[in-house]
Amino acid sequence: MMNKLLSSTRYFILIAVFSSLVAAISMLVLAGIEVVQLVISAFSINLDPESIKMLAVKFIGVIDLLLLGTVFYITALGLYELFIDDRVQLPPWLHINELDDLKNKLIAVVVVIMVVMFLENVVTWDSGQNLLYLGIAIAVVIASITFFLGWSGKRVK
């Protein structure tokens, strides 16, 4: 009886799956709307160098939305595959066999998001030192993640 009860509690993960999926769809739809608005505005504004620069920054911001949507989508798929049904039709590179697989895929996307965020700041840089501090902070986080993944991988084996 207890075994059946505990086994069926895994379906509570569907709350996380649906929430992540709704978040993913929302972010991707918002990014699509933003792209359409940016393209329309790109052809209706005066294309001086400053306007082009600001348009580029806005498109980079859209990439952030797309990547966040991707993170939520990968989370939804991974949790579903891990806890509910591992027969989901996915490309081989997206199959998640254990929680570490999901963690590694998410960390990879988070690193890319940080790089995109840094790029967005580079484009709008006003020659202050804040960019240097941001770059150092991102580099420290990425180095820490790399160390942690390397350390935990060696420890598990």
Buried (B, 14 or more C-beta within 10 A) or exposed (E): EEEEEEEEEEEEBBEBBEBBBEBBBBBBEBBBEBBEEBEEEBEEEEEEEEEEEBBBBBBBBBBBBBBBBBBBBBBBBBBBBBBBEEEEEBEEEBEBEEEEBBBEBBBBBBBBBBEBBBBBBEEEEEEEEEBEEBEEEBEEEBEEBEEEBEEEEEEEE
